Amino acid sequence: MAIAIYGVPAAPDLRDLQSFSAFYDQALPVVYGYFLRRTGGEPALAEDLTQETFLAAVTQIDRGTRVDAPMPWLIGIARHRLIDHYRATSRAANRVVSLGEWIDDQPDGRDDFGPILDRAMAAASLDAMPASQRLVVVLRYLDGLSVPEIASQIGKSVHAVESLLARGRATFKRHYLEHGHE
């Protein structure tokens, strides 16, 4: 059982079944929602990735991993599961993100994308990108990771990530302009 010190609640001991159960009940909808938004609204895939995330978390807890901030730690595991999933599958038909939310999150004119009104065309443009470009664009613009953080997450150099981002933005823009404004 966690004890508050100076009014700040201590992190729950996730090795304790009751604490883990309470954490699971709180975290399940958060993790599932994280995946659902990033898999283009595919419930089965979001469910599978959610299950893999919790299995990985339990494995780490069983190995003695100390968890001071459970929710950020779990979302970190989820992010790794998503990266691993998209590394394993390079099919162009996979959607990485709910594009409507991605577009809504972007300030007007960010990286020359400007306001995008045709969401279906924007989704098709994202889907047309090679998986490696799509992955770095999603990590940068949806998850808000910096270029060095992305490089660390996917095991590439900062220069390689910058190159993938530049090509990804160009691919997205080209496809959108060619097919969206005919």
C-alpha positions, 0 to 999 in steps of 0.5 A: 500500500502506498503512503503519502509523504508531505501530502504527495501520494506515493507511487503504488507498489504494483507488485501488490495484487490489490494495487495493480488491480486498481492501477489496471482499472485506471490505466486500461482505458487510457492505454486502449484509447492511446492505441485506438487513436494511433491505429486508425480506429482499429479496435482489434489491433488496439485490443491486441496492443493493449494486451501486449502492453500489460503483459510486458508491464507485468513481466517487467514488474515480475523482474523487479522493475521499480516504477515511480510513475506508473502511468508514464511508464506504462505509456512508454511501454505502449509507445514501444509496442506501437513502434515494434508493431509498425516495424514488423509490418510495412504494409502501406494499408496500415493506418498509424493514426486517426488523422482527424485528431492529428490534423486538429493538433497541428497549428495552422501552417506548421511545417508547410502543411497548412490547414487541411480540410479534406480529412479523407484525402489527408488520411489517404496521403498518410497511408501512401507514405512508406512505413518508416516515414509514416512512423517518424511523422506520427512520433513527431507530430502526434506524440510530440517527440523531439528528433533526438527522442525519435532517433533513440526510440527507433534506433536511428541517427538524428540525421537519419530521422531528420531525413525521414521527416523531411521526406515524409513531409514532402511525400505527404504534401505531394500526395495530398496536393496531387490527389486532393486538389484535382 
